[in-house]
Amino acid sequence: MKRSHLRTAAIAVCLSCFAAGLVAVTAQASASGSQAPLRTNGQPNHYAPGPLQPVGLGNGGLISSPTVASRPTAMHTGLRAPRAAYPSSYDLRTRGKLPPVENQGNYVTCWAFAALGALESSMLPGDAQVFSADNVALKVGGAAHSYAANVTSAAAAYLARWAGPILASQDAYGDSYTPPGLTPAYHVQNVFFLPKRANQYDNGAIKSAIMKYGAVAVSIHAPETEQSWWESLHGKRHYATRFWKSDHNAYYYWGTASAEHDVDIVGWDDKYPRDNFSTKPPGNGAFIVRNSWGTSFGDKGYCYVSFYDTRLARTDLSMVFEGAEPTDNFSAIYQYDLGPSGAWGASSDTAWMANDFTAAKSDLLSAVSFWAQEPGSRYTIYAKTGSASTLIAEGSGTFSLAGYHTVHLARPLQLVAGQRFRVAVKLTTPGDATPIKLGPTLGPAGTNQSFVSSDGRTWTDVSTLKESTSRLDRC
């Protein structure tokens, strides 16, 4: 592996705003009418770069996540339910909820295929689409990149800023080229991240998400040194090692190695026999997994992974999508950041963030999006236009899950072309003292754009925060 350094000299608050012209908007946040004074002065900086430690790159291409990303609405009530609430088996393959199996080839792009597979699944059966993993891999950082290892949350950030999804028919995979001028086929507004599985019985959140949304993107340990995987991949069907048994396309890993591969969980069978595994787990039960190694792998691209596997969805958060929306859902997006790569806080799990924008045209500010990295996060959205001296509360709520959230304003705010406006969010992330997500800017950073605050009164310009250097391993 080659070691490189990621330098973030220009950062911005991860906060987006959406205009919708005169389109009617469904209210999802209640307005309180309370006010918070606005001042912009200096305060101590507490910028914490996200953890980018390596995890070992096998055939997949997963690195440890630099951020927690995802979203439910304020009305979301959570995904866990009593075990008896789920059927004993469930398979999206029989429900028209899965796109074709794809092949990542020799590139470490499993993260892109897993993320897009979850998105495509969430849109089925009503809307069958295949999106370009090539575009995600090459454009995830904003400019042309190689087919490098990354994380599914990076793909979520790419989608959240409307860089994609691009149709696969418009950008073919593996040619190291993305045609210019492509526009997204849909707008992704909401992404959920599920908690890590605590043990072999902690499967309710994933089961609920599969039934409600579709495939769930997860991490797994898939060692490229294990001949079993390669034997199966190349069609040598009858081969077994400690972890893999090709006769049953069954996999069970019980060790502590890193999870370096991303796949999609697409179903489960509580009664799947433990005898089908090369090494017998303590009990029955398995998830059905969709891989990105082509249809020659496993059972036409699928396999069973034991509930007792010690790395499947156990070391990283899992990701699902709440579908996608037509590109006319909003008329414009106001945003400075590429996506989260670090976090800021002031020794409290409550902090404020704000972005100042100049309205491109007279329009209605109809929704606000941001990242909340802890389940149970509470928010209040504020806004002001022109020379107004106070921020007016526009809505508040609680997210039951971590994620990227789009919240529609109960009272859309009138924007005037050429006039400055500010949107701020007070965010409480229980147990996390760095509530505010920061990320590299889409373009050159300027002053008086992004701000953070510990109290909503004294604000720090994000452009004054110290440059961060984080180490990133990549293959």
N, C-alpha and C positions, 0 to 999 in steps of 0.2 A: 504494500500500500504506500501511496505517496502522502506525505504530510504537507498540508498547506495551512495558511492562516486566513481567517475571515475577518476583515477589518471593516467596522461600521463607523464611518466618519460622519455620516448624515443620517439622523434618525427622526422618526415622527411618531406621534401617538397613533395607535391602530384604531381609528374611529372614522367611519364613513357616513355620508349623508346622501339621501336620495330625494330628487325632485320628481314630481309627477304631474306637472302641468295642472290642468283642471280635472284630472281623473279623481273620481270618488275613492276614498280610502276607508277601509274598515278599521275601526278603532280597536287597538289591542292594549292600550295603556291608558290609565286614568289620570287626568290632570288634577293637580292639587292647588295650583295657583300660588304656592309659596315662592319666596324670592331669596336669592343669595347674592350679596354684593360682589362686584367684580373689581379686582385690582391685579396688576401685573408687576411683581417685584421679585427679587431673588430669594432663594431659600436653599438650605443644604441639599445637595444632589445625592440620590441613592439609586443610581442606575445599576441594575444587576443583569449582566448578559445571560441569556438562556444557556443551560448546560448542553454542550455540544461534544461530550465525550464519545469516543468511538465504541462500537459494540461488535466489531468483527463482521466483515462483509463476505457472506457466502455467495451462493448463486442468486440471492435475492437482490440486495442492494439497499438495505434498510440501515439508516443511522439512527442513533438515539434522538428522540424528539426534542427540538429546542423550545417547544411550547405546548401548552394544552390548548386545543382549539375545538370549537363546536358550538351548538346552540339548541335550546328549545324556546318556545314562546313563554310569556308570563303565565299562560294558562296551562302549561304542561304539568302533568301530575306525576311524572316519573315512570319508569319502565318495569321496576321489579314488582312481582306478584307472587302469591303463594305457589309452591311447586305444583299443586293440584290444578292450577288454572291453565296449565299448558297441556296440549296433547302429548302423548308419549312419543310421537314421531311427527316430523314436519319436513317437507322437502320442496324448496322453491322450484326445483326442476320440473315438478309435476303441476305447477301453478302458473306457468307462463311468465315467471318473474326473473328470468335470467337471460343475459345476452350471450352470444357465442363465446366459447373459451378461446383465449388468445395466447400468443407465444411471445414472450419477451426476448427470446433468442439469447445471444451472448452478452446482452447488456444488463446492467444492474438497475432495472427499472420496474421491479416488482411493485414498488410503492405507487407508481403512476397507474399501473394496471389494476391494482387492488382498489384504489380510490375511485377510478372511473367505473370499475365494475359495480361498486356499491351505488354510485350515482345512476348508472344505467338501469340497475335493478330497481331502484326506487321509482323510476318512471314507468316501469312495466306493470301490467300488461298493456296499458293504454297507449303508450308512446315508445315504440321500439327504436332506439338510437344506438349507434356505436361511435364513441368519441375518440379523438386522437390522443393516444399516449405519447406519440412523438412530440406533439405541441406542448404537452405538459412538461415533458422531460427537458425540452430545449428552451422553453420560455418561462419556466417556473421562477427564475430569478429576475425576470423582466427583460433580459437581453439573451442572445444566443448562448447556450451552454452545451456541454457535452452530456452524454447519457450517464450521468453520475448518480451515485447512491444518494438517497434523500429519505424523507418521511412522508407519510400520507397527509399530515397536517400542512406540509408545504403545498401539496396539491390542493388542499382546501383553501389555502390563502390565494393561490392562483385563480381558483374559481370565484372566490369571494370578491376579488377586485375586478371581475368581469373580463379577465384575460382569456377565458374560455368558459364552457367547453367548445372546442372546435370539432366539427365532424371529421371522422376518420377518412372519409372520402376526399376531404380537402387537404389533408396533411398526412401522407403515408408514413408508416413507421420504419425507422432504421436507415433513412437516407441522409441523416445529419443536416436536414434542410427543412425550414418552415417557410412556405410562401408568404410574401408580404401582403398586407391588407386584409387578412382574415378577420372576421368578426364573430363573436360568440353566437352559438345557436340558441342558447338559453341563458337565463340569469339564475345563478344559485344564490339564495338569500339566507339559508339556514342549514347548519351542519351540527350534528350531535356527536359528542364524544362520551362513550360509556366508560364507567369505572373498570379498572383492572379486575379480573376474576381473582377472588381471594383463595379459592380452593376448587376441588372437583365438583362441589355441589353448587357453587355460585354461578349459575348459568341463566338465571331469570332475566337479567337485563338484556342479554344477547338474544334469548328466545323471544322476548317481547318485541325487540327491535326488528328482528327478522319478520315476525308476523305483521308488524305495523308498517315497516318501511321497506324491507327487502334485505339484500345481502349486507353483511357487516364486515368492513375491512379491519383485519387484525394482524398482529405479528405472531411469528412462530419460529422455532429453531429448526432449520432445515439444512443440515450440514452437507456442504458440497463434497466433503471427504467421505461421506457415507456412500459406498458403492450402490447400496440399495436404491437410492433415489435415481441415480444415473442409469442403472440397469432397467428400471421401470421406464424412465424417460426414453430410452432407446429401444423399447419394445421387448426386452428380455423379461418376460412376464413372471417366470417362476423363480423368484429369488427372495431370500429372506436374510435379514441381519437382526441385530438386537432391536432396532427401532421400526423396521419396515417389513411388511409381509405382502408381497405382490399378489399372491393368490387371492387375497381379500382386499387389496388396495387399502391396507390399514396401517396406520402410523401411531406410534406411542413413544414419546420421549420423556424420560423421568429425571434428567440431569439438571445441571445449573448453568450450562453454556448460554451465551447471549442469544436473543431472538433477532435474527438477521434477515428475515424474509417476511414479506407481506402477502397475505392471501385473503380470500373472502369466505366467511362462514355463511352457508346457504341453507342450513337445516340441521336436524339432529335426529337421533334414534336412541331413546333412553334404554332400550333393550338390546342394543347392538352387542353381540356376545364378546366377552373378554377373550374367549378362546381364538378369536379371529386375528389377534395380534401376535407378533413374533415373540415378544415377551409379554406375558399376561399382566395387565393392570389389576389392581385390587378388586375392581368391580366392572359391571357392564356399563354401556353407554358411550356414545360418540357423537361428535359434530360431523356434519358433511361439509367438506372444504372444496372450494373451487380454486385451482391453481392457475398460474400464468405461464405454464411450460408446454402448452399445446395439448392437443387431444391424444397424443401418444402416451402421455403420462397417465398413470392410474386408470380409472374407469372413465375414459374419454375426457380426461382433464380433471376429474374429481377423485377424492379419496375420503376415507374416514379417519378422524383423529380422536383419540380417546379423551373423554372428559378428564381423565387423570393426567393428561399431558401437563408437564410443569412449566411450559413456556407459551402455549397457545393462549393468547389474550391475557397473559398473566403479568407481563413486564411493561407493557405500554397500553395507553388508552385505545379503545376501539372506536371506529368511526362509521356513522351512517348519515344519510342525507334525507332531508324532507322534500324529495323531489326537486324539480327545477321549474322556473316560471318563464313565460314568454318574454322576449326582449322588449316588449312595449309596456312592461309592468311599471317602469319608471322612465322618465325622460332624460335623466342625467344622474351621474354619480360624482360626488365630491370626495376626494381621498388623496392622501399624501404618501401612504406607506405601501410597501410590497407585501407585508404580512409580518406576523410576530417573530422576533428573534431574541427578545430580551424583555425584562420587566422592571418596573419602578415602584417603589413604595417608601414610606417614611415611618417605619417601625409600627405600622398599624395595618389591619386588614381592610381599612377604608381609605380610599384616596379618590382624587378627582382627575379627570382628563378633559381637555378641550381642544378643538381645532377651529381656527378662523379661516374663512373662505371668502372669496369675492364672487357674487352671483354672476353667472355667465349671461343669464337672461331673467326676465321677470317670470317667476314660477312659484310653485308651492313646495315648500319643504315638507315632505310627507312621511319620511321614515328615517331611522338612524340605526346603524349596525356597529357592533363592537364585539370583542372577545371577553368572555368571563370564564376564568380558568378553574373555578371551583363549583361543584354542585351547591345549590342553595344560595348562589350569589344574588345580592339585592342591588337594585339600581334605581336612580332617579335621573331623568333626562331634563336638561335645561337648555334654553335657547334665547338669543337676543339678536336683533338686527340693528344696523346703522349705529347711531351714537347713543343708543340706550345704555344707561349706566348699570342696570341690573339684569341678571339672568332670571328668566321666568321658568318655573317648573312646568314641564309639558307632559309628564307621565312617570309612573314608577311601577315596579313589579319585582318578582322573584323568579329566577331560573332554577328549576329543579336539577338540571344537568349542566355540566360545563359545556362551553361551545361558542360558536359564532352565531350571533343572534341579530335578527332584523326585527326591530320594534316599530310598528306604525304609530304615528302620533295621532292622538284623539283630535287635536286641533292643528291641522296643517298650517305652517307658518308662511306668510306671504314674503317672497323674496323680490327684490327690485334689482334690475340689471345694473351692474357696476357697484352695488352697495355691499359692504362687508357684513357678514353674519357670523355668529359664533354658536357652536353646539358644544355643550359640556355634559359629562356624565359623572355622577357620584356613584362609585362602585364599591360594594363590600363583598369581599371574597373570603368566607369563613375559614380561618386558620392559615391564611396566606398573607404575609406582610408585604408582598409586592403585587398589588392588585392590577396595576396598569400595564398593558402590553405595549411595547415599543417595537418598531421595526425599521429597516432601511427604507429610505425614501424612493419613490418612483422616479424622481428627477432631482436636480440640485436642491439642497435644502436652503431655506431662507429663514430669516428671523420673523417673529410675529406670525407664526403659523400654528405650531403645536405647543401645548402647555400642560404641565402637571401641577398638582397642588395637594397638600395634606389636609386642607380645611375649606377649600372653595373660596378663600378670601385672598390669600397670598399665592401668586402663581409664578412658576419657573418656566422660562422659554426652553423647550426641549433642545434647541440648537446650542444651548450653553452647557448641556450635559457632557461629561467627559467621554471622549472616544473610547470605545471598548474594543478589545482584541480577544477573540475566542479561537480556540484551536479546533480544527475540523479534520478528521481523517476521512479519506475517500480512496477508492480503489482506482 
